[in-house]
Amino acid sequence: MSAFRPLWIALRAAVLATAVFWVALFIIEKVGWQAPLGLTEQFVFFVVFFFGVLMVK
């Protein structure tokens, strides 16, 4: 079972990142903020990705 541990960790990370991405987009949409040139989704993705990279050991 230890062979599947990296896959399980990657799956949990992907699910968590997806949830954070959609919640952040939902909040931003309710607030009404827009990034310049309509790049709101790309900006949120970059921020979530960047913080995910910082959290790696």
Phi and psi restraints in degrees (range 20) as a CNS / XPLOR table:
assign (resid 1 and name C) (resid 2 and name N)
       (resid 2 and name CA) (resid 2 and name C) 1.0 -67.7 20.0 2
assign (resid 2 and name N) (resid 2 and name CA)
       (resid 2 and name C) (resid 3 and name N) 1.0 -18.0 20.0 2
assign (resid 2 and name C) (resid 3 and name N)
       (resid 3 and name CA) (resid 3 and name C) 1.0 -67.5 20.0 2
assign (resid 3 and name N) (resid 3 and name CA)
       (resid 3 and name C) (resid 4 and name N) 1.0 -26.9 20.0 2
assign (resid 3 and name C) (resid 4 and name N)
       (resid 4 and name CA) (resid 4 and name C) 1.0 -91.3 20.0 2
assign (resid 4 and name N) (resid 4 and name CA)
       (resid 4 and name C) (resid 5 and name N) 1.0 -3.0 20.0 2
assign (resid 4 and name C) (resid 5 and name N)
       (resid 5 and name CA) (resid 5 and name C) 1.0 -58.3 20.0 2
assign (resid 5 and name N) (resid 5 and name CA)
       (resid 5 and name C) (resid 6 and name N) 1.0 -46.8 20.0 2
assign (resid 5 and name C) (resid 6 and name N)
       (resid 6 and name CA) (resid 6 and name C) 1.0 -61.0 20.0 2
assign (resid 6 and name N) (resid 6 and name CA)
       (resid 6 and name C) (resid 7 and name N) 1.0 -36.4 20.0 2
assign (resid 6 and name C) (resid 7 and name N)
       (resid 7 and name CA) (resid 7 and name C) 1.0 -66.9 20.0 2
assign (resid 7 and name N) (resid 7 and name CA)
       (resid 7 and name C) (resid 8 and name N) 1.0 -40.1 20.0 2
assign (resid 7 and name C) (resid 8 and name N)
       (resid 8 and name CA) (resid 8 and name C) 1.0 -64.0 20.0 2
assign (resid 8 and name N) (resid 8 and name CA)
       (resid 8 and name C) (resid 9 and name N) 1.0 -42.5 20.0 2
assign (resid 8 and name C) (resid 9 and name N)
       (resid 9 and name CA) (resid 9 and name C) 1.0 -64.1 20.0 2
assign (resid 9 and name N) (resid 9 and name CA)
       (resid 9 and name C) (resid 10 and name N) 1.0 -42.6 20.0 2
assign (resid 9 and name C) (resid 10 and name N)
       (resid 10 and name CA) (resid 10 and name C) 1.0 -64.8 20.0 2
assign (resid 10 and name N) (resid 10 and name CA)
       (resid 10 and name C) (resid 11 and name N) 1.0 -40.0 20.0 2
assign (resid 10 and name C) (resid 11 and name N)
       (resid 11 and name CA) (resid 11 and name C) 1.0 -64.4 20.0 2
assign (resid 11 and name N) (resid 11 and name CA)
       (resid 11 and name C) (resid 12 and name N) 1.0 -44.9 20.0 2
assign (resid 11 and name C) (resid 12 and name N)
       (resid 12 and name CA) (resid 12 and name C) 1.0 -62.7 20.0 2
assign (resid 12 and name N) (resid 12 and name CA)
       (resid 12 and name C) (resid 13 and name N) 1.0 -40.6 20.0 2
assign (resid 12 and name C) (resid 13 and name N)
       (resid 13 and name CA) (resid 13 and name C) 1.0 -64.3 20.0 2
assign (resid 13 and name N) (resid 13 and name CA)
       (resid 13 and name C) (resid 14 and name N) 1.0 -40.9 20.0 2
assign (resid 13 and name C) (resid 14 and name N)
       (resid 14 and name CA) (resid 14 and name C) 1.0 -65.9 20.0 2
assign (resid 14 and name N) (resid 14 and name CA)
       (resid 14 and name C) (resid 15 and name N) 1.0 -41.7 20.0 2
assign (resid 14 and name C) (resid 15 and name N)
       (resid 15 and name CA) (resid 15 and name C) 1.0 -65.4 20.0 2
assign (resid 15 and name N) (resid 15 and name CA)
       (resid 15 and name C) (resid 16 and name N) 1.0 -44.0 20.0 2
assign (resid 15 and name C) (resid 16 and name N)
       (resid 16 and name CA) (resid 16 and name C) 1.0 -63.8 20.0 2
assign (resid 16 and name N) (resid 16 and name CA)
       (resid 16 and name C) (resid 17 and name N) 1.0 -43.9 20.0 2
assign (resid 16 and name C) (resid 17 and name N)
       (resid 17 and name CA) (resid 17 and name C) 1.0 -64.1 20.0 2
assign (resid 17 and name N) (resid 17 and name CA)
       (resid 17 and name C) (resid 18 and name N) 1.0 -38.8 20.0 2
assign (resid 17 and name C) (resid 18 and name N)
       (resid 18 and name CA) (resid 18 and name C) 1.0 -64.7 20.0 2
assign (resid 18 and name N) (resid 18 and name CA)
       (resid 18 and name C) (resid 19 and name N) 1.0 -42.8 20.0 2
assign (resid 18 and name C) (resid 19 and name N)
       (resid 19 and name CA) (resid 19 and name C) 1.0 -63.8 20.0 2
assign (resid 19 and name N) (resid 19 and name CA)
       (resid 19 and name C) (resid 20 and name N) 1.0 -44.0 20.0 2
assign (resid 19 and name C) (resid 20 and name N)
       (resid 20 and name CA) (resid 20 and name C) 1.0 -63.2 20.0 2
assign (resid 20 and name N) (resid 20 and name CA)
       (resid 20 and name C) (resid 21 and name N) 1.0 -41.2 20.0 2
assign (resid 20 and name C) (resid 21 and name N)
       (resid 21 and name CA) (resid 21 and name C) 1.0 -59.2 20.0 2
assign (resid 21 and name N) (resid 21 and name CA)
       (resid 21 and name C) (resid 22 and name N) 1.0 -50.0 20.0 2
assign (resid 21 and name C) (resid 22 and name N)
       (resid 22 and name CA) (resid 22 and name C) 1.0 -70.1 20.0 2
assign (resid 22 and name N) (resid 22 and name CA)
       (resid 22 and name C) (resid 23 and name N) 1.0 -36.2 20.0 2
assign (resid 22 and name C) (resid 23 and name N)
       (resid 23 and name CA) (resid 23 and name C) 1.0 -66.3 20.0 2
assign (resid 23 and name N) (resid 23 and name CA)
       (resid 23 and name C) (resid 24 and name N) 1.0 -42.7 20.0 2
assign (resid 23 and name C) (resid 24 and name N)
       (resid 24 and name CA) (resid 24 and name C) 1.0 -62.7 20.0 2
assign (resid 24 and name N) (resid 24 and name CA)
       (resid 24 and name C) (resid 25 and name N) 1.0 -43.2 20.0 2
assign (resid 24 and name C) (resid 25 and name N)
       (resid 25 and name CA) (resid 25 and name C) 1.0 -63.2 20.0 2
assign (resid 25 and name N) (resid 25 and name CA)
       (resid 25 and name C) (resid 26 and name N) 1.0 -39.5 20.0 2
assign (resid 25 and name C) (resid 26 and name N)
       (resid 26 and name CA) (resid 26 and name C) 1.0 -62.4 20.0 2
assign (resid 26 and name N) (resid 26 and name CA)
       (resid 26 and name C) (resid 27 and name N) 1.0 -45.2 20.0 2
assign (resid 26 and name C) (resid 27 and name N)
       (resid 27 and name CA) (resid 27 and name C) 1.0 -65.6 20.0 2
assign (resid 27 and name N) (resid 27 and name CA)
       (resid 27 and name C) (resid 28 and name N) 1.0 -43.8 20.0 2
assign (resid 27 and name C) (resid 28 and name N)
       (resid 28 and name CA) (resid 28 and name C) 1.0 -62.7 20.0 2
assign (resid 28 and name N) (resid 28 and name CA)
       (resid 28 and name C) (resid 29 and name N) 1.0 -39.2 20.0 2
assign (resid 28 and name C) (resid 29 and name N)
       (resid 29 and name CA) (resid 29 and name C) 1.0 -65.8 20.0 2
assign (resid 29 and name N) (resid 29 and name CA)
       (resid 29 and name C) (resid 30 and name N) 1.0 -39.9 20.0 2
assign (resid 29 and name C) (resid 30 and name N)
       (resid 30 and name CA) (resid 30 and name C) 1.0 -68.0 20.0 2
assign (resid 30 and name N) (resid 30 and name CA)
       (resid 30 and name C) (resid 31 and name N) 1.0 -34.9 20.0 2
assign (resid 30 and name C) (resid 31 and name N)
       (resid 31 and name CA) (resid 31 and name C) 1.0 -73.0 20.0 2
assign (resid 31 and name N) (resid 31 and name CA)
       (resid 31 and name C) (resid 32 and name N) 1.0 -31.5 20.0 2
assign (resid 31 and name C) (resid 32 and name N)
       (resid 32 and name CA) (resid 32 and name C) 1.0 95.6 20.0 2
assign (resid 32 and name N) (resid 32 and name CA)
       (resid 32 and name C) (resid 33 and name N) 1.0 9.9 20.0 2
assign (resid 32 and name C) (resid 33 and name N)
       (resid 33 and name CA) (resid 33 and name C) 1.0 -76.4 20.0 2
assign (resid 33 and name N) (resid 33 and name CA)
       (resid 33 and name C) (resid 34 and name N) 1.0 142.4 20.0 2
assign (resid 33 and name C) (resid 34 and name N)
       (resid 34 and name CA) (resid 34 and name C) 1.0 -132.4 20.0 2
assign (resid 34 and name N) (resid 34 and name CA)
       (resid 34 and name C) (resid 35 and name N) 1.0 136.2 20.0 2
assign (resid 34 and name C) (resid 35 and name N)
       (resid 35 and name CA) (resid 35 and name C) 1.0 -77.2 20.0 2
assign (resid 35 and name N) (resid 35 and name CA)
       (resid 35 and name C) (resid 36 and name N) 1.0 154.8 20.0 2
assign (resid 35 and name C) (resid 36 and name N)
       (resid 36 and name CA) (resid 36 and name C) 1.0 -58.1 20.0 2
assign (resid 36 and name N) (resid 36 and name CA)
       (resid 36 and name C) (resid 37 and name N) 1.0 144.8 20.0 2
assign (resid 36 and name C) (resid 37 and name N)
       (resid 37 and name CA) (resid 37 and name C) 1.0 63.5 20.0 2
assign (resid 37 and name N) (resid 37 and name CA)
       (resid 37 and name C) (resid 38 and name N) 1.0 20.0 20.0 2
assign (resid 37 and name C) (resid 38 and name N)
       (resid 38 and name CA) (resid 38 and name C) 1.0 68.8 20.0 2
assign (resid 38 and name N) (resid 38 and name CA)
       (resid 38 and name C) (resid 39 and name N) 1.0 29.3 20.0 2
assign (resid 38 and name C) (resid 39 and name N)
       (resid 39 and name CA) (resid 39 and name C) 1.0 -99.0 20.0 2
assign (resid 39 and name N) (resid 39 and name CA)
       (resid 39 and name C) (resid 40 and name N) 1.0 32.8 20.0 2
assign (resid 39 and name C) (resid 40 and name N)
       (resid 40 and name CA) (resid 40 and name C) 1.0 -62.5 20.0 2
assign (resid 40 and name N) (resid 40 and name CA)
       (resid 40 and name C) (resid 41 and name N) 1.0 -49.2 20.0 2
assign (resid 40 and name C) (resid 41 and name N)
       (resid 41 and name CA) (resid 41 and name C) 1.0 -63.2 20.0 2
assign (resid 41 and name N) (resid 41 and name CA)
       (resid 41 and name C) (resid 42 and name N) 1.0 -40.8 20.0 2
assign (resid 41 and name C) (resid 42 and name N)
       (resid 42 and name CA) (resid 42 and name C) 1.0 -66.5 20.0 2
assign (resid 42 and name N) (resid 42 and name CA)
       (resid 42 and name C) (resid 43 and name N) 1.0 -38.1 20.0 2
assign (resid 42 and name C) (resid 43 and name N)
       (resid 43 and name CA) (resid 43 and name C) 1.0 -64.6 20.0 2
assign (resid 43 and name N) (resid 43 and name CA)
       (resid 43 and name C) (resid 44 and name N) 1.0 -45.8 20.0 2
assign (resid 43 and name C) (resid 44 and name N)
       (resid 44 and name CA) (resid 44 and name C) 1.0 -63.4 20.0 2
assign (resid 44 and name N) (resid 44 and name CA)
       (resid 44 and name C) (resid 45 and name N) 1.0 -42.5 20.0 2
assign (resid 44 and name C) (resid 45 and name N)
       (resid 45 and name CA) (resid 45 and name C) 1.0 -58.8 20.0 2
assign (resid 45 and name N) (resid 45 and name CA)
       (resid 45 and name C) (resid 46 and name N) 1.0 -45.6 20.0 2
assign (resid 45 and name C) (resid 46 and name N)
       (resid 46 and name CA) (resid 46 and name C) 1.0 -61.1 20.0 2
assign (resid 46 and name N) (resid 46 and name CA)
       (resid 46 and name C) (resid 47 and name N) 1.0 -43.8 20.0 2
assign (resid 46 and name C) (resid 47 and name N)
       (resid 47 and name CA) (resid 47 and name C) 1.0 -64.0 20.0 2
assign (resid 47 and name N) (resid 47 and name CA)
       (resid 47 and name C) (resid 48 and name N) 1.0 -45.8 20.0 2
assign (resid 47 and name C) (resid 48 and name N)
       (resid 48 and name CA) (resid 48 and name C) 1.0 -62.9 20.0 2
assign (resid 48 and name N) (resid 48 and name CA)
       (resid 48 and name C) (resid 49 and name N) 1.0 -43.5 20.0 2
assign (resid 48 and name C) (resid 49 and name N)
       (resid 49 and name CA) (resid 49 and name C) 1.0 -62.9 20.0 2
assign (resid 49 and name N) (resid 49 and name CA)
       (resid 49 and name C) (resid 50 and name N) 1.0 -45.0 20.0 2
assign (resid 49 and name C) (resid 50 and name N)
       (resid 50 and name CA) (resid 50 and name C) 1.0 -61.0 20.0 2
assign (resid 50 and name N) (resid 50 and name CA)
       (resid 50 and name C) (resid 51 and name N) 1.0 -46.7 20.0 2
assign (resid 50 and name C) (resid 51 and name N)
       (resid 51 and name CA) (resid 51 and name C) 1.0 -67.0 20.0 2
assign (resid 51 and name N) (resid 51 and name CA)
       (resid 51 and name C) (resid 52 and name N) 1.0 -32.8 20.0 2
assign (resid 51 and name C) (resid 52 and name N)
       (resid 52 and name CA) (resid 52 and name C) 1.0 -64.2 20.0 2
assign (resid 52 and name N) (resid 52 and name CA)
       (resid 52 and name C) (resid 53 and name N) 1.0 -40.1 20.0 2
assign (resid 52 and name C) (resid 53 and name N)
       (resid 53 and name CA) (resid 53 and name C) 1.0 -66.7 20.0 2
assign (resid 53 and name N) (resid 53 and name CA)
       (resid 53 and name C) (resid 54 and name N) 1.0 -38.6 20.0 2
assign (resid 53 and name C) (resid 54 and name N)
       (resid 54 and name CA) (resid 54 and name C) 1.0 -65.6 20.0 2
assign (resid 54 and name N) (resid 54 and name CA)
       (resid 54 and name C) (resid 55 and name N) 1.0 -26.2 20.0 2
assign (resid 54 and name C) (resid 55 and name N)
       (resid 55 and name CA) (resid 55 and name C) 1.0 -84.5 20.0 2
assign (resid 55 and name N) (resid 55 and name CA)
       (resid 55 and name C) (resid 56 and name N) 1.0 -8.0 20.0 2
assign (resid 55 and name C) (resid 56 and name N)
       (resid 56 and name CA) (resid 56 and name C) 1.0 -72.1 20.0 2
assign (resid 56 and name N) (resid 56 and name CA)
       (resid 56 and name C) (resid 57 and name N) 1.0 137.8 20.0 2
